[in-house]
Amino acid sequence: MEKWVLESGSETITITKEHDSFFTVHTDHWSDTLTNSLWFPSYQSARRYVREEMYIEGRFKKVANK
């Protein structure tokens, strides 16, 4: 499993590559129901969503690769 983390102020956003090759975006400010529905076909599209829809700039750091 691959995982990238971005800490922006009080928010922590995580992009995780799931076993089915989709990418999910998790943030510490949303409910689990909404978080589980945010999946993307690629890492780039997940990053684009965070940048354009959540208005969060910054760099993700890769923290896990199992």
CHARMM-style PDB file with segment names, atoms N, HN, CA, C and O in Angstrom:
ATOM      1  N   MET     1       0.848  -1.167   0.000  1.00  0.00      PROA
ATOM      2  CA  MET     1       0.000   0.000   0.000  1.00  0.00      PROA
ATOM      3  C   MET     1       0.898   1.236   0.000  1.00  0.00      PROA
ATOM      4  O   MET     1       1.855   1.331   0.769  1.00  0.00      PROA
ATOM      5  N   GLU     2       0.569   2.165  -0.871  1.00  0.00      PROA
ATOM      6  HN  GLU     2      -0.208   2.088  -1.495  1.00  0.00      PROA
ATOM      7  CA  GLU     2       1.310   3.409  -0.933  1.00  0.00      PROA
ATOM      8  C   GLU     2       0.478   4.507  -0.279  1.00  0.00      PROA
ATOM      9  O   GLU     2      -0.747   4.531  -0.399  1.00  0.00      PROA
ATOM     10  N   LYS     3       1.172   5.423   0.424  1.00  0.00      PROA
ATOM     11  HN  LYS     3       2.167   5.403   0.522  1.00  0.00      PROA
ATOM     12  CA  LYS     3       0.464   6.479   1.131  1.00  0.00      PROA
ATOM     13  C   LYS     3       1.275   7.771   1.070  1.00  0.00      PROA
ATOM     14  O   LYS     3       2.495   7.771   1.236  1.00  0.00      PROA
ATOM     15  N   TRP     4       0.555   8.880   0.825  1.00  0.00      PROA
ATOM     16  HN  TRP     4      -0.436   8.880   0.690  1.00  0.00      PROA
ATOM     17  CA  TRP     4       1.153  10.208   0.795  1.00  0.00      PROA
ATOM     18  C   TRP     4       0.403  11.098   1.776  1.00  0.00      PROA
ATOM     19  O   TRP     4      -0.819  10.998   1.887  1.00  0.00      PROA
ATOM     20  N   VAL     5       1.119  11.971   2.493  1.00  0.00      PROA
ATOM     21  HN  VAL     5       2.111  12.052   2.403  1.00  0.00      PROA
ATOM     22  CA  VAL     5       0.512  12.817   3.517  1.00  0.00      PROA
ATOM     23  C   VAL     5       0.898  14.271   3.268  1.00  0.00      PROA
ATOM     24  O   VAL     5       2.036  14.580   2.913  1.00  0.00      PROA
ATOM     25  N   LEU     6      -0.088  15.161   3.464  1.00  0.00      PROA
ATOM     26  HN  LEU     6      -1.012  14.910   3.752  1.00  0.00      PROA
ATOM     27  CA  LEU     6       0.127  16.609   3.395  1.00  0.00      PROA
ATOM     28  C   LEU     6      -0.446  17.217   4.661  1.00  0.00      PROA
ATOM     29  O   LEU     6      -1.622  17.020   4.967  1.00  0.00      PROA
ATOM     30  N   GLU     7       0.372  17.954   5.399  1.00  0.00      PROA
ATOM     31  HN  GLU     7       1.327  18.115   5.150  1.00  0.00      PROA
ATOM     32  CA  GLU     7      -0.102  18.673   6.575  1.00  0.00      PROA
ATOM     33  C   GLU     7      -0.164  20.141   6.222  1.00  0.00      PROA
ATOM     34  O   GLU     7       0.846  20.748   5.864  1.00  0.00      PROA
ATOM     35  N   SER     8      -1.363  20.716   6.325  1.00  0.00      PROA
ATOM     36  HN  SER     8      -2.183  20.224   6.615  1.00  0.00      PROA
ATOM     37  CA  SER     8      -1.593  22.109   5.979  1.00  0.00      PROA
ATOM     38  C   SER     8      -2.342  22.769   7.125  1.00  0.00      PROA
ATOM     39  O   SER     8      -3.550  22.592   7.275  1.00  0.00      PROA
ATOM     40  N   GLY     9      -1.619  23.524   7.926  1.00  0.00      PROA
ATOM     41  HN  GLY     9      -0.637  23.668   7.804  1.00  0.00      PROA
ATOM     42  CA  GLY     9      -2.256  24.145   9.080  1.00  0.00      PROA
ATOM     43  C   GLY     9      -2.729  23.085  10.057  1.00  0.00      PROA
ATOM     44  O   GLY     9      -1.936  22.282  10.549  1.00  0.00      PROA
ATOM     45  N   SER    10      -4.022  23.086  10.336  1.00  0.00      PROA
ATOM     46  HN  SER    10      -4.666  23.738   9.937  1.00  0.00      PROA
ATOM     47  CA  SER    10      -4.580  22.100  11.269  1.00  0.00      PROA
ATOM     48  C   SER    10      -5.133  20.874  10.548  1.00  0.00      PROA
ATOM     49  O   SER    10      -5.635  19.958  11.199  1.00  0.00      PROA
ATOM     50  N   GLU    11      -5.052  20.837   9.221  1.00  0.00      PROA
ATOM     51  HN  GLU    11      -4.645  21.582   8.692  1.00  0.00      PROA
ATOM     52  CA  GLU    11      -5.578  19.706   8.453  1.00  0.00      PROA
ATOM     53  C   GLU    11      -4.463  18.735   8.075  1.00  0.00      PROA
ATOM     54  O   GLU    11      -3.335  19.139   7.792  1.00  0.00      PROA
ATOM     55  N   THR    12      -4.799  17.468   8.077  1.00  0.00      PROA
ATOM     56  HN  THR    12      -5.716  17.140   8.307  1.00  0.00      PROA
ATOM     57  CA  THR    12      -3.911  16.437   7.560  1.00  0.00      PROA
ATOM     58  C   THR    12      -4.674  15.696   6.478  1.00  0.00      PROA
ATOM     59  O   THR    12      -5.745  15.143   6.731  1.00  0.00      PROA
ATOM     60  N   ILE    13      -4.123  15.684   5.276  1.00  0.00      PROA
ATOM     61  HN  ILE    13      -3.254  16.133   5.071  1.00  0.00      PROA
ATOM     62  CA  ILE    13      -4.770  15.040   4.132  1.00  0.00      PROA
ATOM     63  C   ILE    13      -3.894  13.873   3.706  1.00  0.00      PROA
ATOM     64  O   ILE    13      -2.677  14.007   3.576  1.00  0.00      PROA
ATOM     65  N   THR    14      -4.527  12.732   3.493  1.00  0.00      PROA
ATOM     66  HN  THR    14      -5.516  12.623   3.599  1.00  0.00      PROA
ATOM     67  CA  THR    14      -3.809  11.521   3.119  1.00  0.00      PROA
ATOM     68  C   THR    14      -4.388  10.970   1.825  1.00  0.00      PROA
ATOM     69  O   THR    14      -5.604  10.859   1.676  1.00  0.00      PROA
ATOM     70  N   ILE    15      -3.509  10.627   0.894  1.00  0.00      PROA
ATOM     71  HN  ILE    15      -2.521  10.717   1.015  1.00  0.00      PROA
ATOM     72  CA  ILE    15      -3.899   9.923  -0.326  1.00  0.00      PROA
ATOM     73  C   ILE    15      -3.339   8.512  -0.192  1.00  0.00      PROA
ATOM     74  O   ILE    15      -2.146   8.329   0.050  1.00  0.00      PROA
ATOM     75  N   THR    16      -4.203   7.524  -0.349  1.00  0.00      PROA
ATOM     76  HN  THR    16      -5.172   7.672  -0.546  1.00  0.00      PROA
ATOM     77  CA  THR    16      -3.804   6.126  -0.190  1.00  0.00      PROA
ATOM     78  C   THR    16      -4.141   5.349  -1.449  1.00  0.00      PROA
ATOM     79  O   THR    16      -5.251   5.450  -1.970  1.00  0.00      PROA
ATOM     80  N   LYS    17      -3.177   4.568  -1.941  1.00  0.00      PROA
ATOM     81  HN  LYS    17      -2.275   4.486  -1.518  1.00  0.00      PROA
ATOM     82  CA  LYS    17      -3.445   3.671  -3.063  1.00  0.00      PROA
ATOM     83  C   LYS    17      -3.988   2.380  -2.492  1.00  0.00      PROA
ATOM     84  O   LYS    17      -3.301   1.695  -1.734  1.00  0.00      PROA
ATOM     85  N   GLU    18      -5.212   2.043  -2.848  1.00  0.00      PROA
ATOM     86  HN  GLU    18      -5.770   2.600  -3.464  1.00  0.00      PROA
ATOM     87  CA  GLU    18      -5.882   0.858  -2.313  1.00  0.00      PROA
ATOM     88  C   GLU    18      -5.481  -0.389  -3.097  1.00  0.00      PROA
ATOM     89  O   GLU    18      -4.836  -0.292  -4.141  1.00  0.00      PROA
ATOM     90  N   HSD    19      -5.860  -1.542  -2.597  1.00  0.00      PROA
ATOM     91  HN  HSD    19      -6.385  -1.620  -1.750  1.00  0.00      PROA
ATOM     92  CA  HSD    19      -5.509  -2.816  -3.232  1.00  0.00      PROA
ATOM     93  C   HSD    19      -6.120  -2.967  -4.618  1.00  0.00      PROA
ATOM     94  O   HSD    19      -5.616  -3.743  -5.430  1.00  0.00      PROA
ATOM     95  N   ASP    20      -7.208  -2.232  -4.905  1.00  0.00      PROA
ATOM     96  HN  ASP    20      -7.617  -1.601  -4.245  1.00  0.00      PROA
ATOM     97  CA  ASP    20      -7.843  -2.312  -6.223  1.00  0.00      PROA
ATOM     98  C   ASP    20      -7.296  -1.273  -7.197  1.00  0.00      PROA
ATOM     99  O   ASP    20      -7.886  -1.036  -8.250  1.00  0.00      PROA
ATOM    100  N   SER    21      -6.172  -0.653  -6.847  1.00  0.00      PROA
ATOM    101  HN  SER    21      -5.692  -0.845  -5.991  1.00  0.00      PROA
ATOM    102  CA  SER    21      -5.459   0.344  -7.665  1.00  0.00      PROA
ATOM    103  C   SER    21      -6.175   1.686  -7.765  1.00  0.00      PROA
ATOM    104  O   SER    21      -5.803   2.513  -8.598  1.00  0.00      PROA
ATOM    105  N   PHE    22      -7.181   1.922  -6.947  1.00  0.00      PROA
ATOM    106  HN  PHE    22      -7.483   1.251  -6.270  1.00  0.00      PROA
ATOM    107  CA  PHE    22      -7.788   3.242  -6.882  1.00  0.00      PROA
ATOM    108  C   PHE    22      -7.139   4.017  -5.746  1.00  0.00      PROA
ATOM    109  O   PHE    22      -6.531   3.434  -4.849  1.00  0.00      PROA
ATOM    110  N   PHE    23      -7.274   5.330  -5.795  1.00  0.00      PROA
ATOM    111  HN  PHE    23      -7.769   5.803  -6.524  1.00  0.00      PROA
ATOM    112  CA  PHE    23      -6.680   6.201  -4.797  1.00  0.00      PROA
ATOM    113  C   PHE    23      -7.793   6.870  -3.999  1.00  0.00      PROA
ATOM    114  O   PHE    23      -8.759   7.362  -4.581  1.00  0.00      PROA
ATOM    115  N   THR    24      -7.670   6.896  -2.681  1.00  0.00      PROA
ATOM    116  HN  THR    24      -6.885   6.497  -2.208  1.00  0.00      PROA
ATOM    117  CA  THR    24      -8.668   7.539  -1.834  1.00  0.00      PROA
ATOM    118  C   THR    24      -8.038   8.744  -1.145  1.00  0.00      PROA
ATOM    119  O   THR    24      -6.849   8.752  -0.824  1.00  0.00      PROA
ATOM    120  N   VAL    25      -8.866   9.761  -0.929  1.00  0.00      PROA
ATOM    121  HN  VAL    25      -9.832   9.755  -1.189  1.00  0.00      PROA
ATOM    122  CA  VAL    25      -8.435  10.963  -0.210  1.00  0.00      PROA
ATOM    123  C   VAL    25      -9.123  10.968   1.143  1.00  0.00      PROA
ATOM    124  O   VAL    25     -10.349  10.890   1.227  1.00  0.00      PROA
ATOM    125  N   HSD    26      -8.331  11.059   2.196  1.00  0.00      PROA
ATOM    126  HN  HSD    26      -7.335  11.122   2.128  1.00  0.00      PROA
ATOM    127  CA  HSD    26      -8.852  11.126   3.559  1.00  0.00      PROA
ATOM    128  C   HSD    26      -8.389  12.439   4.179  1.00  0.00      PROA
ATOM    129  O   HSD    26      -7.254  12.863   3.966  1.00  0.00      PROA
ATOM    130  N   THR    27      -9.255  13.076   4.936  1.00  0.00      PROA
ATOM    131  HN  THR    27     -10.178  12.732   5.109  1.00  0.00      PROA
ATOM    132  CA  THR    27      -8.878  14.268   5.673  1.00  0.00      PROA
ATOM    133  C   THR    27      -9.453  14.186   7.072  1.00  0.00      PROA
ATOM    134  O   THR    27     -10.472  13.529   7.286  1.00  0.00      PROA
ATOM    135  N   ASP    28      -8.819  14.840   8.018  1.00  0.00      PROA
ATOM    136  HN  ASP    28      -7.992  15.373   7.843  1.00  0.00      PROA
ATOM    137  CA  ASP    28      -9.246  14.737   9.411  1.00  0.00      PROA
ATOM    138  C   ASP    28     -10.440  15.626   9.739  1.00  0.00      PROA
ATOM    139  O   ASP    28     -10.860  15.667  10.896  1.00  0.00      PROA
ATOM    140  N   HSD    29     -11.008  16.348   8.755  1.00  0.00      PROA
ATOM    141  HN  HSD    29     -10.667  16.315   7.815  1.00  0.00      PROA
ATOM    142  CA  HSD    29     -12.133  17.241   9.018  1.00  0.00      PROA
ATOM    143  C   HSD    29     -13.458  16.750   8.453  1.00  0.00      PROA
ATOM    144  O   HSD    29     -14.474  17.421   8.629  1.00  0.00      PROA
ATOM    145  N   TRP    30     -13.483  15.608   7.782  1.00  0.00      PROA
ATOM    146  HN  TRP    30     -12.657  15.063   7.638  1.00  0.00      PROA
ATOM    147  CA  TRP    30     -14.713  15.113   7.167  1.00  0.00      PROA
ATOM    148  C   TRP    30     -15.195  13.869   7.880  1.00  0.00      PROA
ATOM    149  O   TRP    30     -14.440  13.226   8.609  1.00  0.00      PROA
ATOM    150  N   SER    31     -16.452  13.534   7.668  1.00  0.00      PROA
ATOM    151  HN  SER    31     -17.065  14.057   7.076  1.00  0.00      PROA
ATOM    152  CA  SER    31     -16.994  12.298   8.246  1.00  0.00      PROA
ATOM    153  C   SER    31     -16.487  11.096   7.454  1.00  0.00      PROA
ATOM    154  O   SER    31     -16.070  11.234   6.303  1.00  0.00      PROA
ATOM    155  N   ASP    32     -16.523   9.922   8.071  1.00  0.00      PROA
ATOM    156  HN  ASP    32     -16.861   9.810   9.006  1.00  0.00      PROA
ATOM    157  CA  ASP    32     -16.049   8.703   7.398  1.00  0.00      PROA
ATOM    158  C   ASP    32     -16.874   8.387   6.160  1.00  0.00      PROA
ATOM    159  O   ASP    32     -16.339   7.867   5.181  1.00  0.00      PROA
ATOM    160  N   THR    33     -18.171   8.694   6.185  1.00  0.00      PROA
ATOM    161  HN  THR    33     -18.605   9.117   6.981  1.00  0.00      PROA
ATOM    162  CA  THR    33     -19.030   8.400   5.041  1.00  0.00      PROA
ATOM    163  C   THR    33     -18.573   9.163   3.807  1.00  0.00      PROA
ATOM    164  O   THR    33     -18.481   8.591   2.721  1.00  0.00      PROA
ATOM    165  N   LEU    34     -18.288  10.438   3.966  1.00  0.00      PROA
ATOM    166  HN  LEU    34     -18.362  10.903   4.848  1.00  0.00      PROA
ATOM    167  CA  LEU    34     -17.847  11.244   2.834  1.00  0.00      PROA
ATOM    168  C   LEU    34     -16.438  10.848   2.414  1.00  0.00      PROA
ATOM    169  O   LEU    34     -16.160  10.753   1.218  1.00  0.00      PROA
ATOM    170  N   THR    35     -15.550  10.617   3.362  1.00  0.00      PROA
ATOM    171  HN  THR    35     -15.776  10.694   4.333  1.00  0.00      PROA
ATOM    172  CA  THR    35     -14.170  10.263   3.045  1.00  0.00      PROA
ATOM    173  C   THR    35     -14.104   8.995   2.213  1.00  0.00      PROA
ATOM    174  O   THR    35     -13.350   8.930   1.242  1.00  0.00      PROA
ATOM    175  N   ASN    36     -14.889   7.980   2.583  1.00  0.00      PROA
ATOM    176  HN  ASN    36     -15.501   8.033   3.371  1.00  0.00      PROA
ATOM    177  CA  ASN    36     -14.832   6.718   1.860  1.00  0.00      PROA
ATOM    178  C   ASN    36     -15.348   6.841   0.434  1.00  0.00      PROA
ATOM    179  O   ASN    36     -15.040   5.986  -0.396  1.00  0.00      PROA
ATOM    180  N   SER    37     -16.119   7.868   0.123  1.00  0.00      PROA
ATOM    181  HN  SER    37     -16.369   8.563   0.797  1.00  0.00      PROA
ATOM    182  CA  SER    37     -16.649   8.012  -1.221  1.00  0.00      PROA
ATOM    183  C   SER    37     -15.715   8.786  -2.150  1.00  0.00      PROA
ATOM    184  O   SER    37     -15.981   8.880  -3.348  1.00  0.00      PROA
ATOM    185  N   LEU    38     -14.639   9.335  -1.624  1.00  0.00      PROA
ATOM    186  HN  LEU    38     -14.423   9.258  -0.651  1.00  0.00      PROA
ATOM    187  CA  LEU    38     -13.713  10.115  -2.452  1.00  0.00      PROA
ATOM    188  C   LEU    38     -12.598   9.223  -2.982  1.00  0.00      PROA
ATOM    189  O   LEU    38     -11.528   9.123  -2.382  1.00  0.00      PROA
ATOM    190  N   TRP    39     -12.864   8.579  -4.112  1.00  0.00      PROA
ATOM    191  HN  TRP    39     -13.733   8.660  -4.599  1.00  0.00      PROA
ATOM    192  CA  TRP    39     -11.843   7.751  -4.731  1.00  0.00      PROA
ATOM    193  C   TRP    39     -11.570   8.272  -6.130  1.00  0.00      PROA
ATOM    194  O   TRP    39     -12.433   8.883  -6.760  1.00  0.00      PROA
ATOM    195  N   PHE    40     -10.357   8.023  -6.606  1.00  0.00      PROA
ATOM    196  HN  PHE    40      -9.655   7.527  -6.094  1.00  0.00      PROA
ATOM    197  CA  PHE    40      -9.910   8.554  -7.886  1.00  0.00      PROA
ATOM    198  C   PHE    40      -9.145   7.485  -8.645  1.00  0.00      PROA
ATOM    199  O   PHE    40      -8.557   6.593  -8.034  1.00  0.00      PROA
ATOM    200  N   PRO    41      -9.145   7.564  -9.978  1.00  0.00      PROA
ATOM    201  CA  PRO    41      -8.455   6.543 -10.774  1.00  0.00      PROA
ATOM    202  C   PRO    41      -6.933   6.688 -10.788  1.00  0.00      PROA
ATOM    203  O   PRO    41      -6.228   5.749 -11.157  1.00  0.00      PROA
ATOM    204  N   SER    42      -6.413   7.870 -10.384  1.00  0.00      PROA
ATOM    205  HN  SER    42      -6.986   8.633 -10.084  1.00  0.00      PROA
ATOM    206  CA  SER    42      -4.965   8.063 -10.396  1.00  0.00      PROA
ATOM    207  C   SER    42      -4.539   9.003  -9.269  1.00  0.00      PROA
ATOM    208  O   SER    42      -5.346   9.753  -8.719  1.00  0.00      PROA
ATOM    209  N   TYR    43      -3.255   8.940  -8.944  1.00  0.00      PROA
ATOM    210  HN  TYR    43      -2.599   8.331  -9.390  1.00  0.00      PROA
ATOM    211  CA  TYR    43      -2.692   9.829  -7.921  1.00  0.00      PROA
ATOM    212  C   TYR    43      -2.793  11.282  -8.375  1.00  0.00      PROA
ATOM    213  O   TYR    43      -3.096  12.162  -7.569  1.00  0.00      PROA
ATOM    214  N   GLN    44      -2.543  11.540  -9.654  1.00  0.00      PROA
ATOM    215  HN  GLN    44      -2.297  10.825 -10.309  1.00  0.00      PROA
ATOM    216  CA  GLN    44      -2.611  12.903 -10.175  1.00  0.00      PROA
ATOM    217  C   GLN    44      -4.005  13.492 -10.047  1.00  0.00      PROA
ATOM    218  O   GLN    44      -4.146  14.666  -9.705  1.00  0.00      PROA
ATOM    219  N   SER    45      -5.034  12.707 -10.313  1.00  0.00      PROA
ATOM    220  HN  SER    45      -4.920  11.753 -10.591  1.00  0.00      PROA
ATOM    221  CA  SER    45      -6.399  13.235 -10.203  1.00  0.00      PROA
ATOM    222  C   SER    45      -6.768  13.491  -8.740  1.00  0.00      PROA
ATOM    223  O   SER    45      -7.509  14.431  -8.453  1.00  0.00      PROA
ATOM    224  N   ALA    46      -6.270  12.678  -7.818  1.00  0.00      PROA
ATOM    225  HN  ALA    46      -5.668  11.914  -8.052  1.00  0.00      PROA
ATOM    226  CA  ALA    46      -6.504  12.918  -6.392  1.00  0.00      PROA
ATOM    227  C   ALA    46      -5.810  14.204  -5.954  1.00  0.00      PROA
ATOM    228  O   ALA    46      -6.398  15.007  -5.230  1.00  0.00      PROA
ATOM    229  N   ARG    47      -4.573  14.407  -6.382  1.00  0.00      PROA
ATOM    230  HN  ARG    47      -4.095  13.755  -6.970  1.00  0.00      PROA
ATOM    231  CA  ARG    47      -3.850  15.652  -6.056  1.00  0.00      PROA
ATOM    232  C   ARG    47      -4.547  16.862  -6.644  1.00  0.00      PROA
ATOM    233  O   ARG    47      -4.658  17.896  -5.985  1.00  0.00      PROA
ATOM    234  N   ARG    48      -5.016  16.746  -7.876  1.00  0.00      PROA
ATOM    235  HN  ARG    48      -4.926  15.906  -8.411  1.00  0.00      PROA
ATOM    236  CA  ARG    48      -5.713  17.853  -8.529  1.00  0.00      PROA
ATOM    237  C   ARG    48      -6.974  18.224  -7.759  1.00  0.00      PROA
ATOM    238  O   ARG    48      -7.287  19.406  -7.614  1.00  0.00      PROA
ATOM    239  N   TYR    49      -7.698  17.226  -7.265  1.00  0.00      PROA
ATOM    240  HN  TYR    49      -7.443  16.266  -7.382  1.00  0.00      PROA
ATOM    241  CA  TYR    49      -8.906  17.481  -6.482  1.00  0.00      PROA
ATOM    242  C   TYR    49      -8.562  18.269  -5.218  1.00  0.00      PROA
ATOM    243  O   TYR    49      -9.240  19.242  -4.887  1.00  0.00      PROA
ATOM    244  N   VAL    50      -7.521  17.854  -4.521  1.00  0.00      PROA
ATOM    245  HN  VAL    50      -6.970  17.064  -4.790  1.00  0.00      PROA
ATOM    246  CA  VAL    50      -7.126  18.548  -3.288  1.00  0.00      PROA
ATOM    247  C   VAL    50      -6.753  19.995  -3.600  1.00  0.00      PROA
ATOM    248  O   VAL    50      -7.142  20.903  -2.866  1.00  0.00      PROA
ATOM    249  N   ARG    51      -6.014  20.217  -4.668  1.00  0.00      PROA
ATOM    250  HN  ARG    51      -5.698  19.479  -5.265  1.00  0.00      PROA
ATOM    251  CA  ARG    51      -5.567  21.561  -5.035  1.00  0.00      PROA
ATOM    252  C   ARG    51      -6.716  22.441  -5.516  1.00  0.00      PROA
ATOM    253  O   ARG    51      -6.829  23.589  -5.085  1.00  0.00      PROA
ATOM    254  N   GLU    52      -7.578  21.924  -6.407  1.00  0.00      PROA
ATOM    255  HN  GLU    52      -7.486  20.992  -6.757  1.00  0.00      PROA
ATOM    256  CA  GLU    52      -8.599  22.755  -7.038  1.00  0.00      PROA
ATOM    257  C   GLU    52      -9.911  22.833  -6.259  1.00  0.00      PROA
ATOM    258  O   GLU    52     -10.561  23.878  -6.271  1.00  0.00      PROA
ATOM    259  N   GLU    53     -10.311  21.775  -5.596  1.00  0.00      PROA
ATOM    260  HN  GLU    53      -9.783  20.926  -5.587  1.00  0.00      PROA
ATOM    261  CA  GLU    53     -11.601  21.758  -4.913  1.00  0.00      PROA
ATOM    262  C   GLU    53     -11.496  22.077  -3.423  1.00  0.00      PROA
ATOM    263  O   GLU    53     -12.413  22.660  -2.844  1.00  0.00      PROA
ATOM    264  N   MET    54     -10.387  21.697  -2.807  1.00  0.00      PROA
ATOM    265  HN  MET    54      -9.643  21.223  -3.277  1.00  0.00      PROA
ATOM    266  CA  MET    54     -10.219  21.958  -1.382  1.00  0.00      PROA
ATOM    267  C   MET    54      -9.366  23.205  -1.143  1.00  0.00      PROA
ATOM    268  O   MET    54      -9.232  23.657  -0.006  1.00  0.00      PROA
ATOM    269  N   TYR    55      -8.790  23.760  -2.209  1.00  0.00      PROA
ATOM    270  HN  TYR    55      -8.898  23.394  -3.133  1.00  0.00      PROA
ATOM    271  CA  TYR    55      -7.960  24.971  -2.150  1.00  0.00      PROA
ATOM    272  C   TYR    55      -6.783  24.819  -1.183  1.00  0.00      PROA
ATOM    273  O   TYR    55      -6.485  25.728  -0.407  1.00  0.00      PROA
ATOM    274  N   ILE    56      -6.131  23.681  -1.238  1.00  0.00      PROA
ATOM    275  HN  ILE    56      -6.373  22.943  -1.869  1.00  0.00      PROA
ATOM    276  CA  ILE    56      -4.980  23.431  -0.378  1.00  0.00      PROA
ATOM    277  C   ILE    56      -3.761  23.234  -1.253  1.00  0.00      PROA
ATOM    278  O   ILE    56      -3.726  22.342  -2.101  1.00  0.00      PROA
ATOM    279  N   GLU    57      -2.767  24.068  -1.043  1.00  0.00      PROA
ATOM    280  HN  GLU    57      -2.795  24.792  -0.354  1.00  0.00      PROA
ATOM    281  CA  GLU    57      -1.508  23.965  -1.764  1.00  0.00      PROA
ATOM    282  C   GLU    57      -0.481  23.313  -0.850  1.00  0.00      PROA
ATOM    283  O   GLU    57      -0.613  23.362   0.373  1.00  0.00      PROA
ATOM    284  N   GLY    58       0.499  22.728  -1.416  1.00  0.00      PROA
ATOM    285  HN  GLY    58       0.606  22.689  -2.410  1.00  0.00      PROA
ATOM    286  CA  GLY    58       1.558  22.106  -0.633  1.00  0.00      PROA
ATOM    287  C   GLY    58       2.020  20.829  -1.297  1.00  0.00      PROA
ATOM    288  O   GLY    58       1.488  20.414  -2.327  1.00  0.00      PROA
ATOM    289  N   ARG    59       3.013  20.218  -0.696  1.00  0.00      PROA
ATOM    290  HN  ARG    59       3.445  20.555   0.140  1.00  0.00      PROA
ATOM    291  CA  ARG    59       3.585  19.000  -1.254  1.00  0.00      PROA
ATOM    292  C   ARG    59       3.220  17.801  -0.398  1.00  0.00      PROA
ATOM    293  O   ARG    59       3.285  17.845   0.831  1.00  0.00      PROA
ATOM    294  N   PHE    60       2.839  16.739  -1.072  1.00  0.00      PROA
ATOM    295  HN  PHE    60       2.786  16.704  -2.070  1.00  0.00      PROA
ATOM    296  CA  PHE    60       2.587  15.477  -0.390  1.00  0.00      PROA
ATOM    297  C   PHE    60       3.916  14.758  -0.208  1.00  0.00      PROA
ATOM    298  O   PHE    60       4.765  14.774  -1.099  1.00  0.00      PROA
ATOM    299  N   LYS    61       4.091  14.131   0.944  1.00  0.00      PROA
ATOM    300  HN  LYS    61       3.401  14.119   1.668  1.00  0.00      PROA
ATOM    301  CA  LYS    61       5.281  13.329   1.206  1.00  0.00      PROA
ATOM    302  C   LYS    61       4.883  11.866   1.250  1.00  0.00      PROA
ATOM    303  O   LYS    61       3.923  11.496   1.927  1.00  0.00      PROA
ATOM    304  N   LYS    62       5.613  11.041   0.533  1.00  0.00      PROA
ATOM    305  HN  LYS    62       6.393  11.341  -0.017  1.00  0.00      PROA
ATOM    306  CA  LYS    62       5.334   9.610   0.524  1.00  0.00      PROA
ATOM    307  C   LYS    62       5.831   9.028   1.848  1.00  0.00      PROA
ATOM    308  O   LYS    62       7.001   9.171   2.201  1.00  0.00      PROA
ATOM    309  N   VAL    63       4.920   8.367   2.577  1.00  0.00      PROA
ATOM    310  HN  VAL    63       3.969   8.251   2.290  1.00  0.00      PROA
ATOM    311  CA  VAL    63       5.269   7.865   3.905  1.00  0.00      PROA
ATOM    312  C   VAL    63       5.202   6.350   4.018  1.00  0.00      PROA
ATOM    313  O   VAL    63       5.721   5.800   4.990  1.00  0.00      PROA
ATOM    314  N   ALA    64       4.594   5.655   3.079  1.00  0.00      PROA
ATOM    315  HN  ALA    64       4.172   6.101   2.290  1.00  0.00      PROA
ATOM    316  CA  ALA    64       4.478   4.199   3.193  1.00  0.00      PROA
ATOM    317  C   ALA    64       4.475   3.562   1.812  1.00  0.00      PROA
ATOM    318  O   ALA    64       3.939   4.114   0.851  1.00  0.00      PROA
ATOM    319  N   ASN    65       5.079   2.398   1.739  1.00  0.00      PROA
ATOM    320  HN  ASN    65       5.514   1.949   2.520  1.00  0.00      PROA
ATOM    321  CA  ASN    65       5.051   1.602   0.514  1.00  0.00      PROA
ATOM    322  C   ASN    65       5.226   0.151   0.923  1.00  0.00      PROA
ATOM    323  O   ASN    65       6.347  -0.340   1.056  1.00  0.00      PROA
ATOM    324  N   LYS    66       4.103  -0.526   1.119  1.00  0.00      PROA
ATOM    325  HN  LYS    66       3.193  -0.126   1.011  1.00  0.00      PROA
ATOM    326  CA  LYS    66       4.152  -1.921   1.572  1.00  0.00      PROA
ATOM    327  C   LYS    66       3.587  -2.829   0.524  1.00  0.00      PROA
ATOM    328  OT1 LYS    66       3.542  -4.043   0.718  1.00  0.00      PROA
TER     329      LYS     66
END
